[in-house]
Amino acid sequence: MSISLNVNGKAVSVEAEPDTPLLWVLREDVGLTGTKFGCGVAACGACSVHVDGQITRSCSIAIADVAGKNVTTIEGLKSADGQGDPRRHRPSGDSGDGSGMMADNPNPPSDETATVPVRKKGVKRRAFLIGGIAVVGAGLFGIKLADSSAAKKAVELTTGKGEHSFATWLKIAEDDQITIYSPHTDIGQGSARSMNLQITGGSSALRFTGQKTFQMVGAATRAVLIEVAAKRLSVPATELTTADSKVLHAKSGKALRYGELAAEAATMSLESDPRLKNPKDYKIMRQSMPRLDLPAKVDGSAQYGMDFKVPDMRVATIMAAPVRGGKLTSVDPAPAMAVKGVEKVIKLDNAVAVVAKGYWSALSGLRSLSPQFSDGGNAGFSTASIFKAYDDLIAKGEPDGEAGEGDVQAALGAKPIEAKYQVPFLHHAMMEPFALTAHFKDGKLNLWGGMQDPLASKMLATEVSGLDADNVTFHPMLIGGSFGRRLPMYMEIVEQVTKLVTTAAPVELIWSREEEVQQGAYRPQSAAILKAAIGKDGKIAAYLNDYAQTESAESETTFIYDLPVVARRHYEYASNQQTGAWRSVNSTQQGFYNESFMDELAHAAKADPVDFRRKHLKPGSRHLKVLEEVAKRSGWGAPLPEGVGRGVAIVESFKTIVAHVIEASVKEDGSPKVLKVTTVVDAGSIVNPDGAAAQIEGGTIMGLSSAIGEAITLDKGAVQQSNLTDYPILKLADAPPVHDIHFIESGANMGGIGEPGVPPAAPALANALFAVTGKRIRSLPLLTQAKV
């Protein structure tokens, strides 16, 4: 039927079925993609619009119900100068910190520069993520530096007329424009603004590529520019300095631009170990820089993977076996084919997909089906059965791996202090569900989407399609969140869309939020039994951590305490669920276990929790300095209002030490209320203070969210949760109103910053709740366990 409405002040007439949600009419028929698909059940707010001035979740209102009404989307809320104002429209559920839908825009529109200080004339710098280039053939970064033919090809692909390449990472144009190529995708953390001052995953972008590559290449390039300038000016290189894209000679007052030196400098060999700039001479590093990507994300013009459109595109959605490991045994396609707009029902080995002219038609068709799946023999798995298996393995006492020092069993004695801890599977719950577009034409396959490792995604599509690598091109798009979920080894969607696409038309495969929740690559369900003995001096004499989960945590976690006898033992057990990297990986489980148990031991020793930790950290260590600083800044020991408790936790992960002190109370329903977080961080050195603080804050909130209410549970082999309604994410109203973050510049090797804020959050909160209630919480989520 034809329906008329007014969208952003313009009359619009669309042909749509009356029950089609407004969201999909706006996105697919009107072409306004600023309104996002987040959940489809009005739980996240990503789809919010104004209907006749009232905030409305467009995913849950039918187009027939808005006929003749005025609809205003985020694109319609731009101010007079064309810039979006985030204060005027922030959908409910969006924290506004860039951690949800907001992944960095590699190609910000030119008008974004109006929001930042104007640079000096002649200095034009631009940073491109690999998202600004198509990953073709071997890929720009799929080369070894020693492979001269590959390096030559990379230079040819990226260097145009009047541009000159340095180590394939950097090029300088004759007009002084500098371009930096980075292999890292940005998933909202703003690394594009930090990388150009210094593999997405493992908090590695700044500390590895930034520090170990960009800084070295930049210093080596500066050295050859100086060398060429010295020759042209007939002066010693030692008399030259650089600033504002120029090589300067103070004695004569002469200067040469980088652009006029670049051609000759690019023919010279770069030093492998150049002299780096002294930190005291930094002009940009360690300064907070404006986020040029944000205006496009606020006004809806930024294009994420789900926003990509090509002519004649079809949309598909999919349902896999609810019990992972099961297979599709039968399905009658007739009900789906009766839905208007549906064109195909495609059977895969363990899933069924529906292809249609739009997403709502595809989803309606899929929901009309009654596919039958086997359980793959996995119906016996449940949350309870997995924890029981963990207990049995630990009781058997035959670990798969162990670390530590000393005879822990002898040192524990006959009556050690003992506690059992448990944590559930955790989901990534990224704001943008999976979406990937594929087009197969003339023997070539093109894919578009937001992936954490574009090159590996391309190679997976190459393997599935059977095509030669030079005939497969992956076009990276902005990513609406990831936290480890969008790594190709954890993503069936690359394989699925490659199998669905034909020569008939390009296909965009979109996962429903239900599919995204129930087919995750979760943080492992885990359990630990901890034992310790305390000597007469009030110090720990022996410490044992027996933990069971899918894989060992030893290579990714750091035990920070200096103890005479300690052992960590891993017991391996795998269920039918796929587990994968989750923000801060195994440091969250181990952080909760060790820092909660340290509080228990302090209580048993009748010691203050901070003093007790202080006794077990090496004098003069970075850990001790962080602990003492967070105690001082939080006012540790000062009186608190009645009903408020204070808890501490300190964890090292990714070479960064983070301590939280949390003040919390218990609400009437028994759930915790976080009132204040004080955080001290030693990451060695900070490149962009504002960006680093945002990462720590976002990580802390994610850690609190997972601790308070998140859990993936199993029954008869299937995930019980289905959407954000039963996998609750911490809402803005429940986020800590005060978060004081302080960085210590210790001069140590640079650590990661994107993940280390997560691990101390859960134990610090649990310890604060114990201080309020006297109840020790040893399993997550906390939910209402603190209720007295």
Secondary structure, DSSP 8 states (H G I E B T S, - for coil): -EEEEEETTEEEEEE--TTSBHHHIIIIII--TTS--S-SSSSS-TTEEEETTEEEEGGGSBGGGGTT-EEE-GGGGB-TTS-B-TTT---TT--SSSSSS----SS--GGGGGGS----TT--EEEEEGGGS-EETT-TTSS-TT-HHHHHHHHHHH--TTEEEETTTEEEETTS-EEEEES---SSS-HHHHHTT---STT-IIIIIIIIIIHHHHHHHHHHHHHHHHHHHTS-GGGEEEETTEEEETTTTEEEEHHHHHHHHTTS---SS-----GGG-SSTTS----TTHHHHHTT-S-BGGG---TT-EEEEEEE-SBTT--EEE---HHHHTSTTEEEEEE-SSEEEEEESSHHHHHHHHHH---EE--TT-TT--HHHHHHHHHHHHHHT--SEEEEES-HHHHH-SS-EEEEEEE-BB----SS--EEEEEEETTEEEEEE--S-HHHHHHHHHHHHT--GGGEEEEE-B-S--TTTTSGGG-SHHHHHHHH--SS--EEEE--HHHHHHT--BB--EEEEEEEEE-TTSSEEEEEEEEEESS--TTT-------SSEEEEEEE---SS-B---TTTTHHHHHHHHHHHHHHHHHHTT--HHHHHHHTS-TT-HHHHHHHHHHHHHTTTS---TT-EEEEEEEEETTEEEEEEEEEEE-TTS-EEEEEEEEEEE-S--S-HHHHHHHHHHHHHHHHHHHHT--B-EETTEE---STTTS----GGGS-SEEEEEE----S-----SSTTSTTHHHHHHHHHHHHH-----BS--TTTT--
